[in-house]
Structures are given as structure tokens and as C-alpha cells.
Amino acid sequence: MSRTFSRDDARRLAVVLAEVAQSVVMPRFRNLPPEAIRCKGSPRDLVTDADEEAERQIFARLAKQYSGAVLIGEEASERNPALLNMLVDADLAFIVDPIDGTRNYVMGLPLFGMMVAACHRGEVIASAIYDPVCRDAAIAVRGEGAWIAREDGDMLPLSVARPAPVQEMECMIDDSGLPRNLRDMAHVRMSAFARNTSLHCAAHEYRMAASGHCHILLYNVLHPWDHAAGWLLHQEAGGYSAHFDGSPYKPTHRDGGLLLAPDEATWEEARQLLLVDRRHGGRQAL
């Protein structure tokens, strides 16, 4: 890998998100007229004028700072799915989720985030996840760790939770898109954990796991704007992750599921618990 991103470069990504949060996202929070909210694929899959304008503004700032970079956003990719194919060969690409947790945003819940991941030839090299409500950013640089950058300038290193017995672990499982047999099995086995919940916002779920406040994350639908930034944050905070079959995650992989844990041993324990059907010779259910 030839291209690198410095910590200063990564902080600039967070600044871009912060600027757009204050100019576009927060003024519209709890202030959206009905005509500014639309369904994409289902009543739970929403897009708003704020999502679209925020993405345009983020793109404009990134294009000014990084001339020639490929810009891939959730809303732009909805209009032109071929954009995702550019990730593999791009020397520098940015994957943008202008508002992650749009449904929370629409409902007036202060639990949404903004994400950007910098990629080089299909590999994530830096990321930022900004919280527009608390006005701080979780930032990661490949090989250099992960940290919270507060508005006052304080920098707090991030570290995943220590491994723990299953009955003491907390997990967040997004079962959307899971086959019926796996969803039913996972629901039954979730009770083995101390707690299972969902924030309906990957940005905050990744931040919680990277901060050590949650042990296990599981996702099946792998849109890169939902996971590229958070995956690197978790990785650089010391965590372990892989697709359900054990292969490494890349933002160019759009299926195969993603399971994240504090370490490899815990990952395998969670995989066995949630994904392996012991009634059929220990085969993975998916």
C-alpha cells in the first residue's frame, strides 16, 4: 500500500463533517417539513433533504482539498450504483454517509452520525465518525490507532472492551436481511448474552464498540458507507472482525456478513453461538 493518511489528514476529515453538521444537518434537525422526507426502498429506509444537501456539501469540501479523488456517497450511489465499482482501482476514494441513522433523525431522536472513510485501492486507510449533537469525532488512521477528538481539542484514545464470558457480554445485532432460519436461530441464542440491543445507527454502534462499551457487533447488510469508517475505527481500537466465513472485511465486499469482537477467540465463540447450527453437523447456518 503506497498511499498513507496522516493524523492531521484524518482530523481534517472530521472538520469537514463538523462544518457540514453545523451548517446543514443540525439546523434541519426536528425542523423537517413532511415534503422534505422520502422513502427509498421501504418505510424504514428514509432519505431527507438534509441527507442530500449534506452529501453535496461534504463532496464539495473533499473535492476542493483532494482534487481528483473519487467520491462515493450513499445518496449518489442510489442514483448511480456503478460508483461503487470505482473503489477497487481508485488511488484515493472517499466513502460518505451524510447522515447515518436517518430514521432516528426524522423521528427527532438525537442518535445519528456522519461518516467518511478514506480508501486506497479498496483498502480503508482513515476514517472519521462525527456526532453532530455532542460535537465530537471518533477518528482512526490505519496503523496509528483510534481516538475521540473533542471540540475543546482533547484527544482520548479508544480501546475495545476486554474479553469476557458470554453471559457478561453486551451485543448489538442487526438482523435485517438475514435469512429466516439464521434470524430465528440468532434470536433464540441472543439470550445467552447479558444484553442485546440496537441503536438503529451503525455510526454510534461502532463508536460504542470501539470505546469498550459493547463487545459484539453483527451485521448482514454491508453497504460500504455504513461500515467502512466504523470497521477501521474498531480495528484500530484493538478489535477483531471478519466476515461470517472468517475472511477479512473489505469495503468492496457487499455480502458475507460482518462480525466484530474484542479478539479472535471471542469472535469465534460468538460465531459458534450465533451462526453455527449444531443440529446439522456444526455447519454454519448461512
N, C-alpha and C positions, 0 to 999 in steps of 0.2 A: 504494500500500500504506500503510494508516494505522497499523496496529499494529506496534510495534517491540519488540525484546527487548534488554535491556542486557547487558553482560558479566557484571554481578552476577546477573542473572536466569539466564543460562546456567550460571554456576557453581553456582547453587542446584539446577539440574537434575542436575549431576554429583554434588552432595552427596546428593540423593535416591537415585541409583544406588549410591553408595558405602555408604549406610546399609543398603540392602536387600541388597547384596552380602555385607556382614559378618554380617547377622542371618539371612539365608535361604540365599543361594547357596553361600557357602564352607563353612558347617557341613555341608552335604549333599554337597559335592564328595568323590568317592571313598568315599562313605558311603551310597550309594543302594541300598536293597534291590530285588530284581527287580520286586516288585509296584509300585514307585514309577516304573517306566519303561514307557511305552506307545508303540506305533506309531500314527502318524496315517495318512498316505497310503501309505507304503512302509516297509520295514525300515530305510531310511536317513533317514526323516523321523520323528524321535522327539520325544516330549514327556515331561516328568517332573513329579513333584510339586513340584520346585524351580522349574521354569518357571512353573507355575500360581500357586504361592504368591508368588513374586517379583512377578509381574504384579499380583496383588491388592494387595500392599504398595506397589508403585510408584503404582498408581492411587489408593490411599487418601491417600498423601502429596501427590500432584499435585492431587487434588480439594480437599484442605484449603488448599493455597496458591493455587489458581486456581479459585475457585468458578465453576461453570457451563461450564468448559472441556470439550470433547468428548474422550473418552479412547478411543483405538483401539489395541488390543494384538493381538499375533499370536494368542494363545490365545482372547481374547474374540472376535476376528473369525472364528476357526474355528467358534465356536458361533453367531455372528450376522454373516454376511457383509455385511449391509446397513449395518453401521457404517462401512464404507469410503466409502459414498456421502455421508456427512456431512462429508467433508473439503472439498468444494468450497465450501460456504457458511459453514462454522464460522468465527467471529471468532477463536477460539483453539482449536486441537486439538493433542493430543499423540499421536504415534505411538510405540509402545513395543515393543521386542523385549527381553523379560526376560532371556533367555539366547540369544545368537546363537552358533551352534556347539554346539548341544545334543549332537550325536553325539560330538564331541570331549569334552565334559563327561562324558557317560556312560562313555566309554572311559578316563576318568582322565587325559586329555591337558590340560595347563594352557594351552589355547589356545581361549578363549571370551571373549565380551564381553557387555556390556549397553548397549543403545542407546535413546535417546529423541530425537525431533525435535519441535520446536515449529513449528506451521504456522498461517498466517493466510490464510483463503480459498484454500486449495490451494497456497500458496507456503511453502516451508521458510524460517523466519526465524532459527532457532537449533538447535543440536544438541549432544549430548554422547555420547561413546562411552567407557565405563568398562572398565578392565581389572581384574577382581577379584583377580587373582593378584599383579600388580605394584602395584596400588592407586594408579593414576593415571588421569587422564581426558584425552581429546582433545576439545576444545571449539571450536565455531565460532559466530560471530554474523554474520548477513548484513551485508555491507558493512564489517565490522570485523576480519576476519581469523580465523585459526585458531591454536590453541596447545595445548601439553600443560600441564596443571596437575598438578604432583606433590604427593604427600602432605605434603611438607615446606613447601609454599607456593611453590616456584619455578615460574615460568611461562616456557615455552620456545616461541617462535614456530615455526610449521610452514611448510614450503615444499616444493612438489613438486620432483621431480628436474629437472635441466636437460635440454633436448632432446639426443638422442644418435643416432648411426647405429643402424639396426635391429639390426645384429649386436652392438651393445653394450647393447641394452635388455633389461630383465627384465620379464616379463609374468605376470599371473595370469588364467587363462581358466577360467571356469565354463561348461562345455558342457551342463549339464543343461537339458533342454527344447529344445535346438537341433534343427532338422530334420536328418535323416540326411545329406542332401547337404552342408549347411553344416558340420556337425560333422566329416565326413570331410575336407572341404577345409581347414578350420581346423587339424585335426590335422597334416596334411601340411605346412602353411605355418608352423606354430609353430617349426619347426626353424631358421627364419631369425633368431629372437631368440637372445640369449645364453643365456637360461634361461626356462623356463616352469614354473610350479608352481601349486599351490592349497593354501591353508591350511584349506579347508572351514570358513571362518569369515569372513564379509564384514566383521565389525567390525575384525578385525586386518588384513585386506587393505586396507581403506580407510585405516587408520592408517598402514600401511607406505607406501602411495602418497602420502599427504599429508605424510609425513615425508621423502620423497625416496628411499626405498629400493626403489621399484618404479616402472616407467614406465607400463605399460599394464594396465588392468583391463577385462575384458569379462564382461558378464552378459546372460543372456537372460530368465530368470525374474525379474520385477520386483515382488515383494511389497514394499509401501512400508516395512514395518518392517525389511526387510533393507537398504534403500538410501537412504531419505530423510536419515538422520543422516549417513551416510558421504559421500553426494553433496555436501552442503553443506560438510563438512569439506574435501573435495578442492577444491571450488570456491574456498573462502576461503583455501586454501593456495596459490592461484595456478594451479590446473589448469583444463583444458578438458574438457568432456564433452557428449555428445549421444546421442540415440537413433541406431540404425543408419542411419536415413534423414537424419540431420543436424538433426532437430527438437529443441528443448530439452526436457530432462527435467523432469517434474513428478511428485510422489508420487501424483497422481490417474491417471497413465498406468501401466497394468499390463502393457503389452506393447510391442513395438518394440525391445527390447533396449537395452543401455546400454554405451557405450564411453567410457573415460576415458583421458586422456593429459596430458602436461605442457603442451602448447599445441595450437592448432588445426592447425598444419601437421603435427605428429606424429600427431594424431588422424586426419587424412585419410590419412596414409601407412599407419597401422595398419589403417584401414578398407579401403583398397585391397588390402592384403596379406591380411587375414583374411576379408573379406566379399564381395569382388568376384570374380566368375567371369569371367576374361578369355577363356575359351573361347567365351562367348556374348555377344560384343559389349560386354564390360565392364559387364554388368548386375550389380547387387547380387544376391547369391545368395538372400537372404532377403526 
